[in-house]
Amino acid sequence: MLDPKFVLENVDLIVDKCASRGFKVDLTEFLRLAEAKKAALHQVEDLRALRNKSSEDVAKLKRTGGDASALIAETKLVGDRIKALEEELKPLDEQIRLTLLNIPNLPDVSVPRGVDASGNVEVRRVGEPRDFDFEPQPHWDLGTGLEVLDFDRAAKITGSRFTVYFAAAARMERALINLMLDIHTRERAFTEVLPPFIANEASLTGTGNLPKFAQDLFKLEGFPWYLVPTAEVPLTNIYRDEILDGALLPRRFAAFTPCFRSEAGSYGKDIRGLIRQHQFNKVEMMVFSLPEKSMEELEYMTAGAEEILQRLGLTYRVVALCTGDMGFASRKTYDLEVWMPSRHGFMEISSCSNCGDFQARRANIRFRREAKAKPEFVHTLNGSGLAVGRTVAAIFENFQEEGGAVAIPPALQPYMNGQVRISRS
């Protein structure tokens, strides 16, 4: 959420920055509400001054033995009017808050301007796509042929965009989770967390998923809860409504969770395979940072996601997202895209974002630099480290062998009891 004072003082800037993100923002109602609140507060302040003056006059009359009953009654009426105005302020504050909750974060000055993914900028590329001497298969055909991925039986159990993993594919998914968590926690100073996989409305509002993106979520019938779309939601809300010790920042967390998304608006995109599922596993990184250090933390987090791809020997590139392609809560985002032979191109496998104080304002997460210092909002960052199902898909396609077997990357073999290849038994 943006600072309401900043919005009031920078209306044209807000409208322009949001337009660069593809959001048409009309602040007319916000300005009307802000003016009404200002007028009501002015009245309250004047009435409080009058009440204080009347209270002093009552005290003087009582000291001199005068009759203060009429003045006391008048003072009570002033107090009643103050209470009434304060009640009128509550719905104004709520309407202002709801208006602000639907305004996206403003892109950092370093973010390239663009209307969609065509405006993204490649920052670096690591590795070269493999040159196959046979016609490579897509991962869904490989997995089906090896009898380790079953999309038809998953559809029978639940519906489309679900998968049943068997044998080596199931072990690979679990092995990747362990590999990712080990690298993040043992080598890169992230603390492992196992959070709830269900979150309440306040948690989803804090991260920016609600109210604007309710259609993307799975709500539990009969409960005020939702299945988490990403571990970013529970991790961000660990410190909701708390004031942290600035000396302990940054706080870095890493968590594995299943993620649940309706994929509203995907319109049939990536309907085959493991790429765009309603349920998928992901290892997430989360950082609470000092404001002046958050861009450094973004680079550190992105490097951590890259480390996983490098260990696995996968070709990838880092892309700086343009204004029109960033997520609602992000100030700046890097996407990591892995090479996929079935696409003859790259596919997103991680997104690392600096949200600035946008989420911290929504979730009221602050810190103090010193014991008696005024609290400030932290900066929050989140990033995939990595999306596990997409990593399985990338390994299947890039490490496939003629005939349909799949070699297991050396870094993953110790996590799979030394297994070096997946082949049909």
Backbone torsions as a table, in degrees:
resi	resn	phi	psi	omega
1	MET	NA	139.6	179.7
2	LEU	-81.5	155.0	176.7
3	ASP	-66.6	120.2	-177.7
4	PRO	-58.2	-34.9	178.2
5	LYS	-64.6	-41.7	178.3
6	PHE	-63.4	-40.6	179.6
7	VAL	-62.7	-44.7	-179.8
8	LEU	-59.9	-37.1	-175.2
9	GLU	-88.4	-7.3	-174.5
10	ASN	-139.5	47.2	-175.3
11	VAL	-58.0	-49.2	-177.9
12	ASP	-63.3	-38.9	178.2
13	LEU	-63.6	-44.2	-180.0
14	ILE	-59.8	-48.0	-178.8
15	VAL	-60.5	-43.5	-178.9
16	ASP	-67.2	-46.1	-179.0
17	LYS	-63.6	-40.4	179.0
18	CYS	-67.5	-38.9	177.7
19	ALA	-60.9	-35.7	178.7
20	SER	-66.9	-18.2	178.5
21	ARG	-97.4	-1.3	-179.1
22	GLY	87.9	13.4	178.6
23	PHE	-107.2	122.9	174.5
24	LYS	-90.4	113.5	-175.6
25	VAL	-111.8	124.4	175.4
26	ASP	-109.0	112.0	-176.2
27	LEU	-96.7	12.6	-178.7
28	THR	-58.6	-47.7	-178.6
29	GLU	-68.0	-37.9	177.3
30	PHE	-60.6	-44.1	179.9
31	LEU	-65.5	-37.4	177.4
32	ARG	-64.7	-44.5	-179.8
33	LEU	-65.0	-41.6	179.9
34	ALA	-63.1	-38.8	179.2
35	GLU	-68.3	-39.8	177.9
36	ALA	-64.4	-39.7	177.8
37	LYS	-65.8	-42.2	179.4
38	LYS	-60.5	-43.5	179.7
39	ALA	-64.4	-42.9	180.0
40	ALA	-65.0	-41.5	179.0
41	LEU	-64.2	-37.8	178.7
42	HIS	-62.6	-42.5	177.3
43	GLN	-62.4	-43.7	-179.6
44	VAL	-61.3	-43.1	179.8
45	GLU	-63.9	-42.2	178.2
46	ASP	-63.5	-42.6	-179.3
47	LEU	-67.9	-36.0	177.6
48	ARG	-65.1	-40.4	176.5
49	ALA	-62.1	-42.2	178.7
50	LEU	-64.1	-41.1	179.5
51	ARG	-64.3	-41.7	178.5
52	ASN	-62.1	-41.7	178.8
53	LYS	-64.5	-42.7	-179.9
54	SER	-64.9	-38.4	179.0
55	SER	-63.1	-39.8	176.7
56	GLU	-64.6	-40.6	179.4
57	ASP	-65.5	-38.1	177.5
58	VAL	-62.1	-43.9	-179.7
59	ALA	-62.5	-39.8	178.8
60	LYS	-64.2	-44.3	179.6
61	LEU	-61.5	-41.6	-179.3
62	LYS	-65.8	-36.1	179.9
63	ARG	-67.4	-31.2	-178.2
64	THR	-95.6	2.5	177.4
65	GLY	83.3	10.5	180.0
66	GLY	-78.0	168.1	179.6
67	ASP	-87.6	113.6	-176.5
68	ALA	-104.9	8.3	-173.8
69	SER	-61.1	-43.0	-179.2
70	ALA	-65.4	-40.2	-179.7
71	LEU	-69.8	-34.2	177.3
72	ILE	-65.1	-42.9	178.5
73	ALA	-62.8	-39.7	178.8
74	GLU	-65.9	-40.2	178.7
75	THR	-64.1	-37.5	178.3
76	LYS	-64.3	-40.3	178.8
77	LEU	-62.7	-39.3	176.9
78	VAL	-62.5	-43.7	178.6
79	GLY	-62.3	-38.5	177.9
80	ASP	-64.4	-38.9	179.6
81	ARG	-67.1	-36.8	177.2
82	ILE	-62.7	-45.0	179.2
83	LYS	-61.4	-40.7	-179.9
84	ALA	-63.3	-43.2	179.0
85	LEU	-66.0	-38.5	177.9
86	GLU	-63.3	-34.9	176.0
87	GLU	-68.3	-36.6	177.6
88	GLU	-66.7	-28.6	-179.5
89	LEU	-70.9	-30.1	-176.2
90	LYS	-59.2	-51.4	177.9
91	PRO	-65.5	-30.6	176.1
92	LEU	-63.5	-45.3	178.5
93	ASP	-60.8	-40.7	-178.6
94	GLU	-67.7	-40.9	178.2
95	GLN	-65.4	-38.5	176.9
96	ILE	-64.4	-43.3	179.9
97	ARG	-61.7	-45.3	-179.2
98	LEU	-64.1	-37.1	177.0
99	THR	-62.6	-46.0	-178.8
100	LEU	-66.7	-33.0	-178.7
101	LEU	-64.0	-21.0	-178.0
102	ASN	-98.8	5.5	176.8
103	ILE	-98.4	128.0	-177.9
104	PRO	-72.0	167.5	175.6
105	ASN	-66.7	156.4	179.5
106	LEU	-92.3	133.3	-179.0
107	PRO	-66.1	146.2	175.3
108	ASP	-65.5	155.9	-178.3
109	VAL	-62.4	-21.8	-178.6
110	SER	-83.0	-6.6	-177.3
111	VAL	-79.3	128.4	178.4
112	PRO	-65.8	142.0	-179.8
113	ARG	-85.6	134.3	180.0
114	GLY	-171.1	161.2	-174.7
115	VAL	-90.7	-25.3	-178.7
116	ASP	-157.6	-166.4	-175.1
117	ALA	-58.9	-21.5	178.9
118	SER	-65.5	-17.0	179.2
119	GLY	-93.2	1.2	178.2
120	ASN	-69.3	153.8	-175.5
121	VAL	-120.5	124.5	177.1
122	GLU	-72.4	126.2	-178.8
123	VAL	-91.5	-44.2	178.5
124	ARG	-161.3	159.8	178.5
125	ARG	-131.1	135.3	-177.5
126	VAL	-122.9	121.7	179.9
127	GLY	88.6	172.0	178.2
128	GLU	-126.0	142.4	177.6
129	PRO	-57.4	142.1	-179.9
130	ARG	-68.3	139.3	176.6
131	ASP	-97.2	103.2	-177.4
132	PHE	-80.1	143.1	173.6
133	ASP	-100.3	18.6	173.5
134	PHE	-147.9	169.2	-179.0
135	GLU	-79.2	111.2	-178.2
136	PRO	-71.1	150.8	179.6
137	GLN	-100.9	153.5	171.7
138	PRO	-70.6	157.1	-172.9
139	HIS	-63.4	-29.2	-179.1
140	TRP	-69.6	-34.0	175.4
141	ASP	-72.6	-40.1	177.2
142	LEU	-60.1	-49.5	-177.7
143	GLY	-63.7	-38.2	178.1
144	THR	-68.2	-43.0	179.5
145	GLY	-63.9	-34.3	178.6
146	LEU	-83.1	-4.4	-179.4
147	GLU	60.2	37.0	178.7
148	VAL	-119.0	-12.4	172.7
149	LEU	-126.0	129.6	-177.6
150	ASP	-131.4	107.9	-178.7
151	PHE	-88.4	-31.3	-178.4
152	ASP	-68.6	-43.5	-179.9
153	ARG	-70.4	-32.6	175.3
154	ALA	-64.1	-38.8	177.7
155	ALA	-64.6	-34.9	177.1
156	LYS	-67.6	-40.2	-179.1
157	ILE	-70.0	-43.8	-173.2
158	THR	-126.9	-65.9	-177.1
159	GLY	165.6	-169.6	-179.2
160	SER	-68.9	158.3	180.0
161	ARG	66.5	36.9	169.1
162	PHE	-133.3	158.2	-177.1
163	THR	-139.7	141.5	168.2
164	VAL	-101.1	124.2	174.9
165	TYR	-96.0	140.5	175.4
166	PHE	-123.7	152.1	166.2
167	ALA	47.3	-119.3	-171.8
168	ALA	-64.7	-31.4	177.9
169	ALA	-68.2	-40.9	176.6
170	ALA	-63.9	-41.3	178.1
171	ARG	-65.2	-38.7	-179.9
172	MET	-64.2	-42.5	178.2
173	GLU	-58.8	-47.5	179.9
174	ARG	-66.3	-39.3	179.8
175	ALA	-63.8	-41.4	179.6
176	LEU	-64.0	-40.2	177.5
177	ILE	-59.0	-45.6	-179.5
178	ASN	-66.8	-42.6	178.1
179	LEU	-58.8	-48.4	-178.1
180	MET	-62.4	-47.9	-179.9
181	LEU	-62.9	-39.5	180.0
182	ASP	-63.1	-43.1	-179.9
183	ILE	-65.6	-45.1	-178.0
184	HIS	-66.9	-38.9	-174.0
185	THR	-90.1	-38.8	-176.7
186	ARG	-83.8	-28.3	-173.1
187	GLU	-113.0	-18.4	-170.9
188	ARG	-128.9	18.2	168.9
189	ALA	64.4	30.0	171.4
190	PHE	-94.5	142.1	177.3
191	THR	-92.1	127.2	-179.6
192	GLU	-72.6	138.4	179.5
193	VAL	-132.1	140.3	169.8
194	LEU	-116.0	95.4	-173.8
195	PRO	-90.9	173.4	171.0
196	PRO	-63.2	150.5	177.1
197	PHE	-96.6	6.0	178.9
198	ILE	-125.6	138.8	-177.7
199	ALA	-133.3	154.5	178.9
200	ASN	-91.7	176.9	-175.7
201	GLU	-63.0	-38.7	-179.7
202	ALA	-61.9	-38.6	179.8
203	SER	-65.8	-43.0	-179.3
204	LEU	-72.4	-29.2	174.2
205	THR	-69.0	-38.7	-179.2
206	GLY	-61.2	-33.7	-178.3
207	THR	-91.3	-11.0	179.1
208	GLY	100.2	2.8	177.2
209	ASN	-73.0	-33.0	175.8
210	LEU	-116.8	149.2	4.4
211	PRO	-88.5	-9.4	-166.6
212	LYS	-71.2	-29.6	-171.7
213	PHE	-118.6	37.8	-179.5
214	ALA	-59.4	-32.1	-176.7
215	GLN	-68.2	-15.5	179.7
216	ASP	-87.3	-6.3	-171.8
217	LEU	-104.9	156.6	171.2
218	PHE	-103.0	113.2	179.3
219	LYS	-94.5	139.9	179.5
220	LEU	-81.1	121.8	-178.1
221	GLU	-64.5	129.8	178.4
222	GLY	86.7	-0.3	-179.7
223	PHE	-133.2	152.0	177.4
224	PRO	-85.8	40.9	-172.8
225	TRP	-128.3	160.4	178.0
226	TYR	-131.7	149.7	168.4
227	LEU	-71.3	139.5	-174.0
228	VAL	-70.9	134.6	175.2
229	PRO	-80.9	-15.6	179.9
230	THR	-170.0	154.5	177.8
231	ALA	-66.4	-14.9	175.1
232	GLU	-52.4	-35.5	-176.4
233	VAL	-65.7	-58.5	179.0
234	PRO	-66.1	-35.2	-178.1
235	LEU	-65.8	-44.0	178.7
236	THR	-60.3	-37.3	-173.9
237	ASN	-86.4	3.9	173.8
238	ILE	-55.5	-38.9	-175.9
239	TYR	-109.7	21.1	179.0
240	ARG	-58.9	136.3	178.8
241	ASP	62.6	29.8	178.1
242	GLU	-123.0	158.2	173.8
243	ILE	-114.3	118.7	-175.1
244	LEU	-93.0	158.7	173.2
245	ASP	-80.0	115.2	-177.7
246	GLY	-58.4	-25.7	179.8
247	ALA	-67.2	-19.5	-179.0
248	LEU	-91.6	-3.1	-179.9
249	LEU	-85.7	144.2	6.6
250	PRO	-81.5	152.3	168.6
251	ARG	-106.8	121.3	-176.8
252	ARG	-115.2	128.0	179.8
253	PHE	-123.5	148.9	173.1
254	ALA	-134.4	137.2	-176.1
255	ALA	-145.9	142.2	167.0
256	PHE	-95.3	133.6	169.0
257	THR	-146.7	153.0	161.1
258	PRO	-70.8	151.8	179.8
259	CYS	-124.8	144.1	-175.1
260	PHE	-129.1	120.6	-177.9
261	ARG	-138.4	139.4	179.4
262	SER	-75.4	-18.5	-177.0
263	GLU	57.9	37.3	177.4
264	ALA	-59.6	133.5	177.3
265	GLY	85.4	5.2	179.8
266	SER	-79.3	-18.7	171.9
267	TYR	50.5	50.0	174.3
268	GLY	79.0	5.3	-178.7
269	LYS	-72.4	134.2	177.4
270	ASP	54.5	47.2	-177.4
271	ILE	-77.6	-15.6	-179.4
272	ARG	-100.7	143.5	173.6
273	GLY	82.6	-155.5	-170.1
274	LEU	-99.4	7.6	-167.3
275	ILE	-78.0	-43.2	-174.3
276	ARG	-131.7	77.3	-175.8
277	GLN	-97.4	157.5	174.0
278	HIS	-74.4	-27.0	177.0
279	GLN	-130.9	127.1	178.7
280	PHE	-153.3	158.7	179.7
281	ASN	-96.5	147.1	179.7
282	LYS	-151.5	143.3	169.0
283	VAL	-100.9	124.8	-174.0
284	GLU	-114.5	141.3	171.6
285	MET	-106.0	142.9	-178.3
286	MET	-141.4	134.0	-178.6
287	VAL	-131.5	135.0	168.0
288	PHE	-105.5	119.7	-168.6
289	SER	-127.4	155.0	165.2
290	LEU	-63.4	142.8	-177.8
291	PRO	-53.8	-43.6	-175.2
292	GLU	-74.2	-8.2	-178.5
293	LYS	-109.9	-1.5	-169.8
294	SER	-67.7	-33.6	177.8
295	MET	-68.6	-33.5	173.8
296	GLU	-64.6	-40.9	179.1
297	GLU	-65.1	-34.0	177.2
298	LEU	-62.8	-42.6	178.8
299	GLU	-65.9	-39.2	179.8
300	TYR	-65.2	-43.7	179.8
301	MET	-64.1	-43.6	179.7
302	THR	-62.3	-40.3	178.1
303	ALA	-62.5	-34.5	178.2
304	GLY	-65.8	-41.4	176.6
305	ALA	-66.1	-39.1	177.7
306	GLU	-62.7	-36.9	-178.6
307	GLU	-57.5	-39.3	179.1
308	ILE	-61.9	-47.3	-179.1
309	LEU	-63.7	-38.0	179.5
310	GLN	-67.7	-42.1	179.2
311	ARG	-61.8	-35.6	-177.8
312	LEU	-82.4	-9.6	178.7
313	GLY	74.7	31.9	-178.8
314	LEU	-99.3	137.9	176.7
315	THR	-76.7	134.2	-177.4
316	TYR	-152.3	171.2	172.7
317	ARG	-138.3	156.1	176.1
318	VAL	-107.1	129.4	-176.3
319	VAL	-123.3	131.1	172.3
320	ALA	-85.9	118.0	-178.0
321	LEU	-71.6	143.0	177.2
322	CYS	-82.2	172.7	-176.1
323	THR	-57.3	-37.6	-175.5
324	GLY	-81.2	-3.8	-176.7
325	ASP	-117.4	0.8	-177.9
326	MET	-81.8	157.4	175.1
327	GLY	-70.1	160.6	-174.3
328	PHE	-54.0	-41.8	-173.1
329	ALA	-92.9	-4.0	-171.4
330	SER	-85.3	144.6	170.8
331	ARG	-97.2	-35.2	175.9
332	LYS	-155.0	138.1	-175.9
333	THR	-136.1	136.7	166.6
334	TYR	-108.8	130.5	169.5
335	ASP	-101.1	138.7	169.8
336	LEU	-101.1	126.9	-177.5
337	GLU	-120.6	125.8	-177.5
338	VAL	-96.7	146.6	179.5
339	TRP	-72.3	131.7	179.6
340	MET	-125.2	110.8	-179.7
341	PRO	-54.9	-35.3	-178.5
342	SER	-65.0	-23.9	-179.8
343	ARG	-97.7	-13.8	-170.8
344	HIS	54.3	37.4	-178.1
345	GLY	-172.4	-168.3	-175.3
346	PHE	-98.1	154.9	178.8
347	MET	-135.5	136.0	178.7
348	GLU	-59.8	132.8	176.9
349	ILE	-128.1	-12.4	177.1
350	SER	-156.0	146.2	175.1
351	SER	-132.8	121.6	-177.4
352	CYS	-116.7	121.5	-171.3
353	SER	-128.9	142.6	168.2
354	ASN	-101.8	118.2	-178.6
355	CYS	-95.9	2.2	-177.3
356	GLY	57.1	-139.6	179.6
357	ASP	-97.0	12.1	-175.4
358	PHE	-60.3	-51.5	179.0
359	GLN	-73.0	-36.0	-178.4
360	ALA	-62.3	-35.5	176.6
361	ARG	-67.3	-41.1	-179.9
362	ARG	-66.4	-39.3	-176.2
363	ALA	-97.7	-1.2	178.3
364	ASN	56.3	57.3	178.6
365	ILE	-109.9	115.1	-174.6
366	ARG	-128.4	174.0	177.0
367	PHE	-146.5	160.5	173.6
368	ARG	-118.0	133.5	177.2
369	ARG	-73.8	-32.3	176.5
370	GLU	-137.8	168.4	-172.5
371	ALA	-55.5	-42.0	-176.5
372	LYS	-107.7	13.1	-179.0
373	ALA	-74.5	156.0	177.1
374	LYS	-67.3	133.8	179.5
375	PRO	-63.2	142.9	175.6
376	GLU	-123.0	157.8	177.0
377	PHE	-79.1	136.3	175.4
378	VAL	-72.4	168.9	167.4
379	HIS	-104.2	138.3	178.7
380	THR	-112.7	144.4	177.6
381	LEU	-135.0	149.2	176.3
382	ASN	-145.7	152.5	180.0
383	GLY	-162.4	147.4	177.4
384	SER	-78.6	134.0	-178.8
385	GLY	-136.7	44.7	17.8
386	LEU	-134.0	-176.2	167.7
387	ALA	-70.1	118.3	-166.9
388	VAL	-72.8	-46.5	-179.2
389	GLY	-59.9	-39.7	178.2
390	ARG	-67.0	-31.5	177.1
391	THR	-68.8	-40.6	174.8
392	VAL	-58.3	-46.7	179.9
393	ALA	-59.4	-42.5	-179.3
394	ALA	-65.5	-39.9	178.5
395	ILE	-65.2	-46.6	180.0
396	PHE	-56.0	-46.1	-174.4
397	GLU	-75.2	-39.1	-175.4
398	ASN	-84.5	-22.3	-178.3
399	PHE	-110.8	16.6	179.3
400	GLN	-71.1	153.8	178.3
401	GLU	-117.7	157.5	177.5
402	GLU	-59.8	131.6	-176.4
403	GLY	103.3	-12.5	172.2
404	GLY	103.6	-0.1	174.9
405	ALA	-78.2	164.2	180.0
406	VAL	-130.0	123.3	175.4
407	ALA	-76.9	145.4	179.1
408	ILE	-96.6	127.4	179.9
409	PRO	-53.9	139.3	-177.7
410	PRO	-52.4	-38.4	-178.4
411	ALA	-65.1	-23.1	-177.1
412	LEU	-93.4	-18.2	-175.1
413	GLN	-58.6	-42.1	178.4
414	PRO	-61.4	-26.6	179.0
415	TYR	-82.6	-6.5	178.7
416	MET	-120.4	34.5	176.3
417	ASN	56.7	35.0	176.0
418	GLY	82.5	0.9	179.5
419	GLN	-62.9	134.9	-175.9
420	VAL	-112.1	-11.2	-175.0
421	ARG	-155.5	145.9	171.7
422	ILE	-107.1	118.4	178.4
423	SER	-136.0	159.8	-177.4
424	ARG	-73.1	125.6	-177.5
425	SER	-79.8	NA	NA
